Amino acid sequence: MHFLRILPALVLLLSAGAVLAEDHSGKPKQAMFKTQAEAEAAAPGFGCKGAHRMGDMWMVCFSHGDAGHQGGH
């Protein structure tokens, strides 16, 4: 049910372009991609493997809980 509460914000972020996460240096890094291959390639930067579908986009890691950092995506 948590997903239903954040769905409007997620839709807004997706409509603005790529969703970004912040790395340890404070620089934003992209967490969502148009293709599965792009998300899978970026996953090691989040401390995980794989990708999962989020609507029409692909997000790094097999699931949200897989990201190896705080304040992930």
C-alpha positions as CSV (number, residue, x, y, z in Angstrom):
1,M,0.0,0.0,0.0
2,H,3.0,2.3,0.5
3,F,3.4,2.3,-3.3
4,L,-0.1,3.7,-3.8
5,R,0.8,6.7,-1.5
6,I,3.9,7.6,-3.6
7,L,2.4,6.8,-7.0
8,P,1.4,10.4,-7.7
9,A,5.0,11.7,-6.9
10,L,6.5,8.9,-9.0
11,V,4.3,9.8,-12.0
12,L,5.4,13.4,-11.6
13,L,9.1,12.5,-11.5
14,L,8.8,10.2,-14.5
15,S,7.0,12.9,-16.5
16,A,10.0,15.3,-15.8
17,G,12.5,12.8,-17.2
18,A,15.0,10.4,-15.6
19,V,14.7,9.8,-11.9
20,L,17.9,10.6,-10.1
21,A,19.4,9.4,-6.8
22,E,22.2,11.0,-4.9
23,D,25.5,9.3,-4.5
24,H,27.8,9.7,-1.5
25,S,29.5,12.7,-3.0
26,G,26.2,14.5,-3.3
27,K,26.1,14.3,-7.0
28,P,22.9,13.0,-8.5
29,K,23.0,9.7,-10.4
30,Q,20.4,8.3,-12.7
31,A,18.3,5.4,-11.2
32,M,15.7,5.0,-13.9
33,F,16.1,4.2,-17.6
34,K,14.2,3.6,-20.8
35,T,15.7,0.2,-21.3
36,Q,16.3,-2.8,-19.1
37,A,19.9,-3.1,-20.4
38,E,20.7,0.5,-19.3
39,A,19.3,-0.1,-15.8
40,E,21.2,-3.4,-15.4
41,A,24.4,-1.6,-16.5
42,A,24.0,1.1,-13.9
43,A,23.0,-1.3,-11.0
44,P,26.6,-1.9,-9.8
45,G,26.8,1.8,-9.0
46,F,23.9,1.2,-6.5
47,G,25.5,-1.9,-5.0
48,C,23.1,-4.3,-6.6
49,K,22.4,-6.3,-9.8
50,G,19.6,-6.5,-12.2
51,A,16.7,-4.2,-12.9
52,H,12.9,-4.0,-12.4
53,R,10.1,-2.4,-14.3
54,M,8.5,0.7,-13.0
55,G,5.6,1.6,-15.3
56,D,7.1,2.3,-18.7
57,M,10.7,2.7,-17.3
58,W,13.3,0.4,-15.8
59,M,14.9,1.0,-12.4
60,V,18.2,-0.3,-11.1
61,C,18.3,-3.5,-8.9
62,F,16.1,-6.5,-8.9
63,S,13.9,-4.7,-6.3
64,H,13.8,-1.5,-4.3
65,G,15.3,-3.2,-1.2
66,D,18.4,-4.4,-3.1
67,A,20.2,-1.0,-3.3
68,G,23.2,-1.0,-1.1
69,H,23.0,2.6,0.1
70,Q,20.8,4.8,2.3
71,G,18.3,7.1,0.6
72,G,18.4,5.0,-2.5
73,H,15.9,5.4,-5.2
